[in-house]
Each structure stands twice: as C-alpha cells, then as structure tokens.
C-alpha cells in the first residue's frame, strides 16, 4: 500500500493559488488515473483536476471554497487499495489557513506572493487617499474580517511582486496588532474595508428589497457574474473613463476576406474572421502610440514593451471572458488567426487555462457580433484603454476621385475607444483611434494569402 499525494497544480506562471469549487470524490471513493477529482477556480477560469494515480481516496485536506496555494497537497490517494475500503481519514471541516491543514508528511506550502492579474481577474482596491495599489480578493477579505481599514492596508509593507501586500503580510500585521506590538494607524474618517462581493459566500448577500407577492423571478448571480460585476464597478471607480468615436471604411477588408476565406482555409486549415485583421491593425497602431500600451501604478506609468492583446470571447454560460494573445506583434496574419480561433474555441468549450487570461496590455471587444453599431466599453484594469468595433454596415458614402466627388456604397464600421483620462489625454486617445481606422482603410485588397 502506498499513498500518492495530489497537489494543487501550477496553472500558469502568474497563478499562485486557486479556489476549490467542488469535490467530485469523497473519502473512500475509488478513482481511476486521469479521472476528475475536483474542480478549481483561478480568477475567472474554472478547471478540473485529474487524479495522478489509481486507487481509493484516503484523505481530503481541504474543503470547498478554500483558497489553496499551488504545490500544496490537497488529497491523498491509496494506490494500493483499489476497490478496497479506505482507512479512516481526517477531512477538513473548519476553515483554516492553507498552511495549518497540511499534515506533517506533506510538503510545506510554497510562499505565494499575490500578483496583479490581467483582464477581469484581480479587483483593485479603491482608497479615499487616492492610492492606486492593487490588492487581491483574499487580502481584502482578510482585511474586512479583521477590521483593517484602507489607510492601515496602505501602510503595510508588501513582500509581493512590486511591493504588493500578500496573505502572509496581512496575517503578520493582524497578529502583531492583536498582540499589542503594533499600533494601528487608523484614520478617524476611514471606514473598514468592504470585502469584494465576488469572494463572499452566496449566503452573505442580503436582498435589499422585499419582492414577496411581486410577479418576478429572482436569479442569484453565479460566481462568474459576481466577479464581472465587481470588476466593472471597480474599473469605473478607478479610472475616469472617456470614450472617443470614429468610423472606418472596411470595404477592402470585406472584399478581400470574401475572396480569400475559402483559399485561406484550404491552405492553412483555419477559418479567417475579421478579428485577427482588427488585431493586426491595433498592433500596428500601438507601435506608433506606445503610451496606449501601459498601466498606472501610483504615480508611475508602466509602459509595456510586450504587446499582449486581449479579445472578448463568450463562454457557454453567456458570460464574457478575455483570453490574451501574447506577443501579438510577433505574429503574422496566419499566426493571429490560429491563436484567435484556438482561444475562442477553448472559451466556448470551457477549456481555457488560467494563464490564457493573464498578462493582457490592451483589449479589443467586438460589439458588432451582437448587432450593435457601437459601444462604450469599460476598461480592463489595470490597462488604460479598450477598443470596441461595431457591426459592419453598407452605407452610401461620398468618395473623392480624380473626376470629382461620387456617391458609392461602402462597408462602414464604427470604432470606439474608452481610455483612462489620468494617463491618456484626448489628443493621444483620438490620435490612436484615428490610426487604427487608417490602418483598416489602408488594408491591401490584393494582399497575398
């Protein structure tokens, strides 16, 4: 008989912890190799964790909704007892820090600094002092439960990436404060931090209106919708949004795609949509206006040298997620097409990996997919701009020719850019948006496939 440790898998370079959503097995259940044992969530992506051994579940070390560092043992499998009764095992029944529930024979949890994640992933704390630091939902929850105010949180030295406060930092601070070895710098007007709704249990939500007797249907938000709602509210509270609009004549693109799509698919085994063409135009415009490709950290503007384009994609639930095309500036049209199709298909089939949504520096959303002419998108924190493209419509347009002005039917599309006015001035936002439109209009209708 031998016990095999199943650890929380490493789901991506920037993923340091995951939340256990659901156990598919319980102590005493038989499990086969690669059979799903549990479901986990990292930011917005849900994943299944398969067994690395065949046998019987001997011990479960964490319960649902626990946040567990990667590399930590979460379950033990008795690989020599397949089909036999499992020994009595201790199952975690009370909430405890990850390090406290791992048995002596398990490796110590890896110290896990909380890293600011991409797209709709990590909420940003908003302080009355105007601070622009990022805090993970776990840190905010601990601060809320321990009555730590935002002014206190801002004064805690962080040991994480770029000086950010980790779980260990805030737990050490709370312990020191309780022991009386540290005075809490609480401002008189500073209220305790409110924990983000995305990480609170569903039962904690209290209805604000009594609907008894009303002809309504009450639908509780799922975890994904709560995270999206929280991220949207925090983005609007963080960034002063300004939206600029323009339009582009994309007739050359439409005609080229109509002519090339069957040849392209036959040659590359990939269907080409408008999205990779739009991304190519965005990348070229970012190269000319690199200050669009940045983020804000306090009073420091962090200009990103990598161009990682996030694209909004639909999940089976109808929620949207933003997978990221890394180093989009190094890919040609075929490379962009292949990655766009892969990420879109994985999103539709719930096969995205957590790292697929990390590291975005700029986001493109296609509101035209749903029939909208234009939109006013909300910025994906900590980015500073997001571009929305509308539906392509035929319209009569005035064209200048060598023989004078003529009216012609053209394929037109509206573009809208929302940007953070703390960093992006109107001149930069409008210039960048105009350059994207110019890139689209300059598309070579005779481009080789």
VENJO-V186398 format. One record per residue. N is the residue number from 0. RES is the residue in three letters. PHI is phi in degrees with one decimal (* if undefined). OMEGA is omega as a letter, one per 30 degrees, with the letter a starting at -180 (* if undefined). D_CENTER is the distance of its C-alpha to the mean C-alpha in Angstrom with 1 decimal. Layout:
N_RES_PHI_OMEGA_D_CENTER, N_RES_PHI_OMEGA_D_CENTER
//
This chain:
0_UNK_*_l_42.3, 1_UNK_-140.9_l_39.2, 2_UNK_-97.2_l_35.9, 3_UNK_-110.4_l_32.8, 4_UNK_-83.6_l_29.7, 5_UNK_-105.2_a_26.3, 6_UNK_-104.1_l_23.6, 7_UNK_-64.3_a_19.9, 8_UNK_-71.8_l_18.7, 9_UNK_-79.6_a_16.9, 10_UNK_-95.7_a_13.7, 11_UNK_170.0_a_12.8, 12_UNK_-61.5_a_14.2, 13_UNK_-96.7_a_11.7, 14_UNK_-93.2_a_11.4, 15_UNK_-109.0_a_14.4, 16_UNK_-157.3_l_14.5, 17_UNK_-145.6_l_13.7, 18_UNK_-102.8_l_15.0, 19_UNK_-78.3_a_17.8, 20_UNK_-89.4_a_17.6, 21_UNK_-157.1_l_20.9, 22_UNK_-90.8_l_23.9, 23_UNK_-91.2_l_25.5, 24_UNK_-127.0_l_28.5, 25_UNK_-127.6_a_30.8, 26_UNK_-57.6_a_33.4, 27_UNK_97.7_l_36.3, 28_UNK_-76.5_l_34.3, 29_UNK_-77.9_l_34.9, 30_UNK_-141.3_l_32.1, 31_UNK_-99.9_l_32.3, 32_UNK_-59.0_l_30.7, 33_UNK_69.8_l_27.1, 34_UNK_-79.0_a_27.3, 35_UNK_-65.5_l_24.2, 36_UNK_-101.6_a_24.7, 37_UNK_-156.3_l_21.6, 38_UNK_-111.2_l_18.1, 39_UNK_-127.8_l_15.3, 40_UNK_-131.8_l_11.7, 41_UNK_-126.1_a_9.2, 42_UNK_56.2_a_6.3, 43_UNK_-104.7_a_5.9, 44_UNK_-97.9_l_8.0, 45_UNK_-95.9_a_11.7, 46_UNK_-137.0_l_14.3, 47_UNK_-100.6_l_18.0, 48_UNK_-107.8_a_20.1, 49_UNK_-86.5_l_23.5, 50_UNK_-76.9_l_26.7, 51_UNK_-98.1_l_28.1, 52_UNK_-152.2_l_31.6, 53_UNK_-103.8_a_34.0, 54_UNK_166.2_a_35.7, 55_UNK_-126.8_l_35.5, 56_UNK_-64.5_a_32.8, 57_UNK_-98.4_a_34.7, 58_UNK_-155.9_l_32.4, 59_UNK_-114.9_a_29.1, 60_UNK_-97.0_a_27.9, 61_UNK_-136.8_l_25.0, 62_UNK_-113.3_a_24.6, 63_UNK_-61.0_a_21.8, 64_UNK_79.0_l_19.2, 65_UNK_-72.4_l_20.1, 66_UNK_-98.2_a_17.5, 67_UNK_-122.8_l_18.8, 68_UNK_-65.5_l_18.6, 69_UNK_-64.6_a_18.3, 70_UNK_87.6_a_21.9, 71_UNK_-86.3_l_23.4, 72_UNK_-66.4_a_25.8, 73_UNK_-112.6_a_24.7, 74_UNK_-156.6_l_27.6, 75_UNK_-118.2_a_30.9, 76_UNK_-115.4_l_32.6, 77_UNK_-82.8_a_36.4, 78_UNK_-75.9_a_36.9, 79_UNK_-104.7_a_40.6, 80_UNK_-129.9_l_40.8, 81_UNK_-60.4_l_39.5, 82_UNK_83.5_l_41.0, 83_UNK_-99.1_l_42.6, 84_UNK_-72.8_l_42.1, 85_UNK_-83.4_l_39.6, 86_UNK_-67.2_l_40.8, 87_UNK_-59.1_a_40.0, 88_UNK_-131.6_l_36.6, 89_UNK_-90.4_l_35.0, 90_UNK_-108.4_a_31.9, 91_UNK_-64.0_l_29.8, 92_UNK_-120.3_a_30.6, 93_UNK_-127.3_a_29.7, 94_UNK_-71.1_a_26.5, 95_UNK_-152.0_l_26.8, 96_UNK_-59.6_a_24.9, 97_UNK_-56.4_a_23.9, 98_UNK_-66.7_a_26.7, 99_UNK_-81.1_a_29.3, 100_UNK_-104.5_l_29.0, 101_UNK_-86.2_a_29.3, 102_UNK_-71.3_a_32.9, 103_UNK_-61.2_a_35.2, 104_UNK_-80.0_a_35.1, 105_UNK_-85.3_l_31.3, 106_UNK_-66.9_a_29.8, 107_UNK_-65.5_l_28.6, 108_UNK_-58.9_l_24.9, 109_UNK_-75.0_l_23.3, 110_UNK_-58.0_a_22.7, 111_UNK_-127.0_l_18.9, 112_UNK_-65.7_l_17.9, 113_UNK_-85.6_a_14.6, 114_UNK_-101.9_l_12.6, 115_UNK_-63.8_a_10.4, 116_UNK_-96.2_a_6.9, 117_UNK_-88.9_a_5.0, 118_UNK_17.1_a_3.8, 119_UNK_-89.7_a_3.6, 120_UNK_-94.1_a_3.7, 121_UNK_-107.3_l_7.3, 122_UNK_-65.9_l_9.9, 123_UNK_-110.9_l_12.6, 124_UNK_-74.0_l_16.2, 125_UNK_-113.1_a_18.7, 126_UNK_-108.7_l_22.2, 127_UNK_-69.1_a_25.5, 128_UNK_-78.9_a_26.5, 129_UNK_88.3_l_24.0, 130_UNK_-63.2_l_22.1, 131_UNK_-121.5_l_18.7, 132_UNK_-73.5_l_17.7, 133_UNK_-105.1_l_14.4, 134_UNK_-132.6_l_14.8, 135_UNK_-73.4_l_12.8, 136_UNK_-57.2_l_13.3, 137_UNK_-64.4_l_15.9, 138_UNK_-63.1_l_17.8, 139_UNK_-65.2_l_17.9, 140_UNK_-64.5_l_19.2, 141_UNK_-62.7_l_21.9, 142_UNK_-61.3_a_22.8, 143_UNK_-65.0_a_23.2, 144_UNK_-68.6_a_25.3, 145_UNK_-98.6_l_27.4, 146_UNK_70.5_l_28.1, 147_UNK_-84.8_a_26.7, 148_UNK_-78.4_l_26.5, 149_UNK_-63.7_l_24.1, 150_UNK_-64.6_l_27.1, 151_UNK_-67.1_a_27.6, 152_UNK_-60.1_a_24.0, 153_UNK_-67.0_a_24.1, 154_UNK_-93.8_l_27.3, 155_UNK_-81.2_l_26.1, 156_UNK_-63.8_a_26.1, 157_UNK_-98.8_l_22.9, 158_UNK_-102.8_a_23.2, 159_UNK_-83.4_a_19.6, 160_UNK_-59.5_a_18.0, 161_UNK_58.1_l_19.4, 162_UNK_75.2_a_21.3, 163_UNK_-79.7_a_18.6, 164_UNK_-76.6_l_19.8, 165_UNK_-101.5_l_19.2, 166_UNK_-57.6_a_20.3, 167_UNK_-62.6_a_23.6, 168_UNK_-60.9_a_24.2, 169_UNK_-73.5_l_24.0, 170_UNK_-65.3_l_26.0, 171_UNK_-63.4_l_28.6, 172_UNK_-65.3_l_28.8, 173_UNK_-62.3_l_29.3, 174_UNK_-63.5_l_31.9, 175_UNK_-66.3_a_33.8, 176_UNK_-67.7_l_33.9, 177_UNK_-67.6_a_35.2, 178_UNK_-79.6_l_37.9, 179_UNK_84.0_a_39.0, 180_UNK_-88.2_a_38.5, 181_UNK_-143.5_l_36.1, 182_UNK_-90.0_a_36.5, 183_UNK_-77.0_a_33.5, 184_UNK_-79.5_a_33.2, 185_UNK_-90.3_l_32.6, 186_UNK_-74.6_a_33.0, 187_UNK_-63.1_a_35.3, 188_UNK_-99.8_a_33.1, 189_UNK_-91.0_l_29.8, 190_UNK_-85.1_l_28.6, 191_UNK_-59.0_a_26.7, 192_UNK_-69.2_l_22.9, 193_UNK_-91.5_a_21.5, 194_UNK_-68.0_l_18.9, 195_UNK_-63.5_a_15.6, 196_UNK_-65.4_a_16.4, 197_UNK_-69.3_a_13.2, 198_UNK_-107.4_l_14.9, 199_UNK_-83.7_l_18.4, 200_UNK_-61.0_a_20.4, 201_UNK_-59.2_a_21.0, 202_UNK_-69.8_a_24.6, 203_UNK_-76.5_a_24.0, 204_UNK_-73.9_a_23.3, 205_UNK_-109.1_l_26.7, 206_UNK_-58.4_a_27.7, 207_UNK_-93.1_a_29.0, 208_UNK_-132.6_l_31.4, 209_UNK_-88.7_a_34.0, 210_UNK_-102.7_a_33.8, 211_UNK_-61.9_a_36.8, 212_UNK_87.5_a_39.0, 213_UNK_-84.4_a_36.6, 214_UNK_-86.3_a_36.0, 215_UNK_-133.7_l_32.2, 216_UNK_-118.0_a_29.7, 217_UNK_-100.3_l_27.2, 218_UNK_-118.2_l_23.8, 219_UNK_-74.4_l_21.6, 220_UNK_-60.4_l_17.9, 221_UNK_-79.5_a_16.1, 222_UNK_-59.2_a_13.4, 223_UNK_-63.1_a_10.6, 224_UNK_-64.9_l_12.5, 225_UNK_-63.0_a_13.1, 226_UNK_-66.8_l_9.5, 227_UNK_-63.7_a_9.2, 228_UNK_-59.7_a_12.6, 229_UNK_-64.0_a_12.2, 230_UNK_-65.5_a_9.4, 231_UNK_-65.6_l_11.8, 232_UNK_-63.2_a_14.8, 233_UNK_-66.7_l_13.7, 234_UNK_-64.8_l_12.9, 235_UNK_-66.3_l_16.3, 236_UNK_-74.7_a_18.0, 237_UNK_-87.9_a_16.8, 238_UNK_-109.3_l_17.5, 239_UNK_-72.2_a_20.7, 240_UNK_-81.1_l_19.7, 241_UNK_-128.1_l_22.2, 242_UNK_-122.3_l_22.1, 243_UNK_-110.7_a_24.5, 244_UNK_-127.1_l_25.7, 245_UNK_-153.9_l_27.7, 246_UNK_-133.0_a_28.8, 247_UNK_-134.4_l_29.3, 248_UNK_-87.3_a_32.0, 249_UNK_-107.5_a_30.3, 250_UNK_-59.5_a_33.5, 251_UNK_-60.5_a_33.8, 252_UNK_-67.1_a_30.3, 253_UNK_-61.8_a_31.1, 254_UNK_-65.2_l_34.5, 255_UNK_-64.5_a_33.4, 256_UNK_-65.1_l_30.7, 257_UNK_-59.5_a_33.3, 258_UNK_-80.5_a_35.7, 259_UNK_-100.8_a_33.5, 260_UNK_-62.0_a_31.1, 261_UNK_-71.1_l_33.7, 262_UNK_-66.9_l_34.8, 263_UNK_-60.9_a_31.3, 264_UNK_-65.8_l_30.5, 265_UNK_-66.7_a_33.8, 266_UNK_-79.0_a_33.5, 267_UNK_-109.2_a_29.9, 268_UNK_61.9_l_29.2, 269_UNK_-137.0_l_26.1, 270_UNK_-84.3_a_25.9, 271_UNK_-97.0_l_25.1, 272_UNK_-108.1_l_23.4, 273_UNK_-75.4_a_23.1, 274_UNK_-56.4_l_19.4, 275_UNK_-63.2_l_20.3, 276_UNK_-68.6_l_23.1, 277_UNK_-63.3_a_21.0, 278_UNK_-62.8_l_18.7, 279_UNK_-59.3_l_21.9, 280_UNK_-65.5_l_23.2, 281_UNK_-62.9_a_20.1, 282_UNK_-60.7_l_20.4, 283_UNK_-63.1_l_24.1, 284_UNK_-71.2_l_23.8, 285_UNK_-63.0_l_21.4, 286_UNK_-60.2_l_24.1, 287_UNK_-85.4_a_26.5, 288_UNK_-129.9_a_24.5, 289_UNK_-65.6_a_22.4, 290_UNK_-70.9_l_21.9, 291_UNK_-73.6_a_19.3, 292_UNK_-96.3_a_17.1, 293_UNK_-146.6_l_16.8, 294_UNK_-142.1_a_15.4, 295_UNK_-118.2_l_17.5, 296_UNK_-126.8_a_18.4, 297_UNK_65.1_l_21.3, 298_UNK_-100.8_a_24.0, 299_UNK_-105.8_l_22.7, 300_UNK_-94.0_a_21.1, 301_UNK_-98.5_a_19.1, 302_UNK_-84.2_a_19.8, 303_UNK_-86.3_l_17.7, 304_UNK_-80.9_l_20.0, 305_UNK_-82.4_l_17.6, 306_UNK_-108.6_a_16.5, 307_UNK_-112.8_a_13.1, 308_UNK_-96.6_l_12.5, 309_UNK_-85.5_l_9.3, 310_UNK_-130.6_a_10.9, 311_UNK_-67.5_l_10.3, 312_UNK_-135.6_a_11.5, 313_UNK_-90.4_l_13.1, 314_UNK_-92.6_l_12.9, 315_UNK_-58.6_a_16.4, 316_UNK_-77.4_a_16.1, 317_UNK_96.9_l_15.7, 318_UNK_-69.1_l_12.2, 319_UNK_-103.6_l_10.0, 320_UNK_-135.0_a_6.8, 321_UNK_-122.4_l_6.1, 322_UNK_-69.0_a_7.5, 323_UNK_-119.1_l_9.1, 324_UNK_-91.6_a_12.8, 325_UNK_-75.1_l_13.9, 326_UNK_49.8_a_17.2, 327_UNK_-62.4_a_17.7, 328_UNK_-73.4_l_20.9, 329_UNK_-98.0_a_22.5, 330_UNK_-110.8_l_22.4, 331_UNK_-84.1_a_25.1, 332_UNK_-63.2_l_24.8, 333_UNK_-66.2_l_25.3, 334_UNK_-61.6_l_22.6, 335_UNK_-65.2_l_20.0, 336_UNK_-60.6_a_21.3, 337_UNK_-61.6_a_21.1, 338_UNK_-73.7_l_17.4, 339_UNK_-59.8_a_16.5, 340_UNK_-64.7_a_18.5, 341_UNK_-63.7_a_17.2, 342_UNK_-67.1_l_13.5, 343_UNK_-64.5_l_14.6, 344_UNK_-65.2_l_17.0, 345_UNK_-64.6_l_14.8, 346_UNK_-65.5_a_12.4, 347_UNK_-65.3_a_15.7, 348_UNK_-107.6_l_17.0, 349_UNK_55.8_a_14.2, 350_UNK_-115.9_l_14.6, 351_UNK_-67.4_l_11.2, 352_UNK_-90.6_a_11.1, 353_UNK_-53.6_a_8.4, 354_UNK_-69.0_l_9.2, 355_UNK_-66.8_a_8.7, 356_UNK_-106.7_a_5.0, 357_UNK_-101.0_l_6.2, 358_UNK_83.0_l_8.8, 359_UNK_-64.8_l_8.6, 360_UNK_-115.3_l_11.7, 361_UNK_-157.8_a_12.4, 362_UNK_-123.6_l_11.1, 363_UNK_-116.3_l_13.6, 364_UNK_-126.5_a_13.9, 365_UNK_-103.3_l_17.1, 366_UNK_-74.6_l_18.5, 367_UNK_-66.6_l_21.8, 368_UNK_-56.5_a_20.7, 369_UNK_-99.6_l_21.4, 370_UNK_93.4_a_24.6, 371_UNK_-78.4_l_23.7, 372_UNK_-74.2_a_25.7, 373_UNK_-160.3_l_23.2, 374_UNK_-152.7_l_20.5, 375_UNK_-120.2_a_19.3, 376_UNK_-67.6_l_15.5, 377_UNK_-96.3_a_13.6, 378_UNK_-62.8_l_12.1, 379_UNK_-84.8_a_8.5, 380_UNK_-64.5_g_9.2, 381_UNK_-93.6_l_10.6, 382_UNK_-69.5_a_11.6, 383_UNK_-119.0_l_15.0, 384_UNK_-157.9_l_15.3, 385_UNK_-146.3_a_14.1, 386_UNK_-107.9_l_16.7, 387_UNK_-113.0_l_17.6, 388_UNK_-112.8_a_20.4, 389_UNK_-93.6_l_22.7, 390_UNK_-71.3_a_25.0, 391_UNK_-90.0_a_27.9, 392_UNK_-127.0_l_31.2, 393_UNK_-78.9_l_34.8, 394_UNK_-143.0_l_36.7, 395_UNK_-72.9_a_40.0, 396_UNK_-129.2_l_39.6, 397_UNK_-87.5_l_42.2, 398_UNK_-112.5_l_42.4, 399_UNK_-91.8_l_44.6, 400_UNK_-126.1_l_46.8, 401_UNK_-66.1_l_49.9, 402_UNK_-101.2_a_52.0, 403_UNK_113.2_a_50.4, 404_UNK_-76.2_l_47.6, 405_UNK_-134.8_l_46.9, 406_UNK_-103.3_a_44.7, 407_UNK_-136.1_l_42.6, 408_UNK_-84.5_a_39.9, 409_UNK_-127.3_l_36.6, 410_UNK_-87.4_a_33.0, 411_UNK_-114.7_a_31.1, 412_UNK_-144.2_l_27.5, 413_UNK_-86.2_l_26.1, 414_UNK_-124.0_l_23.2, 415_UNK_-133.5_a_21.6, 416_UNK_-119.2_l_19.7, 417_UNK_-96.0_a_18.2, 418_UNK_-141.7_a_18.3, 419_UNK_-81.4_a_18.5, 420_UNK_-72.9_l_22.3, 421_UNK_-70.1_a_22.4, 422_UNK_-114.3_a_21.8, 423_UNK_-103.5_l_22.4, 424_UNK_-76.2_a_25.9, 425_UNK_-58.4_a_27.1, 426_UNK_-66.0_l_28.9, 427_UNK_-68.1_l_26.0, 428_UNK_-61.1_a_23.7, 429_UNK_-68.4_a_26.6, 430_UNK_-65.7_l_27.7, 431_UNK_-64.1_a_24.4, 432_UNK_-61.7_l_24.1, 433_UNK_-62.6_a_27.7, 434_UNK_-67.5_l_27.2, 435_UNK_-61.1_l_24.5, 436_UNK_-61.5_l_27.1, 437_UNK_-63.9_l_29.8, 438_UNK_-61.1_l_28.0, 439_UNK_-65.8_a_27.7, 440_UNK_-73.9_l_31.3, 441_UNK_-84.6_a_32.6, 442_UNK_-55.7_a_31.3, 443_UNK_-79.3_l_34.2, 444_UNK_-68.5_l_35.5, 445_UNK_-106.7_a_37.5, 446_UNK_-59.4_l_34.7, 447_UNK_-72.3_a_35.5, 448_UNK_-92.3_*_33.4
//
